[in-house]
């Protein structure tokens, strides 16, 4: 169908970028710090839902990255670099009609207050014909998503040179946090069709009389993921002949799966019930629940420590 926002309206967009860097050197010590900030706000049409003309995505993003490095070089043979860094990415995505983003359901005659509820936006409305095909769909706010991903990192690298050999080594530790929230329309969605109980067998007429065939509402999905990583490496570089370089090394990594702060990650198991959340749906278990012969379900629901051992060997020859 025709997308009026794509063909007739200009999508507003704006953003700012800031970049700063500072270097300072004193004898054998070099200190530098940098900061990067990007903000972007744009509204763009959606092309994946062709049956809803005018549907658009309002996206707000902000990316920040900061780093401090200390490089100590007492001579030509030895060098030590310490890096402290952090980054944060926040996003706010809202799909729907821009003209109805801030329109309440009560202003259009939906009496949610009679059921002690307060809908922040208009509900979705679909009208079906006798064959079950959708003839009209109004989707003020189909979905929205809020997230903020933050990561911190500490890394130290050492290099030592002696004659034809160069030895390098280092360690790295990273910690990540990612809370996010996504949901469909908080006001739910109505379907008007010929299947409505005590209806007129006509979806359009039932819409005018306020007799829906069905109503659906989805609770928001909220999670707060946490993870960490560790890595250490060592390598040796040897130049036995002019133009020939041989490198060997070993890297050790620990990358366990992410966990949820309140253990709200579920796993599917047939014919079982959760002991941690007794009122949840059947066939779902959560961290700490018995998992048969495997024992308690781990916090990540995945039984792995994420340990890796990575050897490395390389030969380079450049006759020129």
C-alpha positions, 0 to 999 in steps of 0.5 A: 500500500501507499506509505504517505509518510514515505511519499509525501512527508519529510522525515525529521532527523537531527544529531550531534557528534562530539570528539575530544582527545588530550595527550600529555608526556613526561619523560618516559610516561605518556598519558592520553585520554579520549571521549566520543559522543554521538546522538541521533534522533530520526523518524523514518518510514517502515517498509516491512509492514506494507498494509499499514500506510504511514507507519513510521519508526522514531529512533533515538540513539546515543553512543558514548566511548571514553578511554584513558591510556598510560604508556610507560617506556623506560628504554628501547627494550621494554614497554608497558601499556595500561588502558581503562575504557568504557562505552555506553549505547542507549536506544529508544525505538518507537513504532507507530503513527507519529501523529498519535504517539502522545494521544490517550485512549480516553480522548477517543472514547475508550473507557479504560478507566471503567476497568481501573486501567489507564492506557497511555495510548490508543489501542490497535484496531483491526476490521476483518471481512467475512472471509477473515481478510483484514480490511482496515488496521489502525496501529497507533503504537505497535511496539517500543523498545528501551535499552542501555548497554554499558561495558567497562574494560581494563587491559594491560600489555607488556612488550620486551625486546632482546636481540632477535626476540620480542616477547609480548603478553597481556591480560584483559577484563571486561564487564557488561550490563544491558537492561532493556524493555520491549513491549507491544501496545500497552493499550492492547489491540481489538479485532472486529469480525463476523465472529463476535459474540452477540454481534451483527455478523459484520465487522464494520458494524460491530466496530461502530457498535463497540462489539469486538470479536477478540482483545489481546494485550501483551505484558512488557518484557523487561530484563537486565543482563550481566556478563563478564570476560577475561583473557590472557595471552603470551607470544614470542617473535623470533627473527633467525634470518633477514626477512624471516619471522616466526611467531608462536603464542597462546591465548586463554579466554573465559567468556561465560554466557550472560545471566539475568540479574533477577533470574528471569530467563526461562528454559523449556522442559516438557511436563515440569513446573517451576518451583521458583515461579509457581504462577508461571506457565507450565513447561517452563523452568528458571535458574535454580529449578531442578533439571532432572539428572543435570541438577539445578538449572544454571543462571544462564540456562546454558551449561558451559564455562566458556573457557577457550585455549587458543594456540597460535603459530605463524611464519612470515618471509619477505625476501626484499 
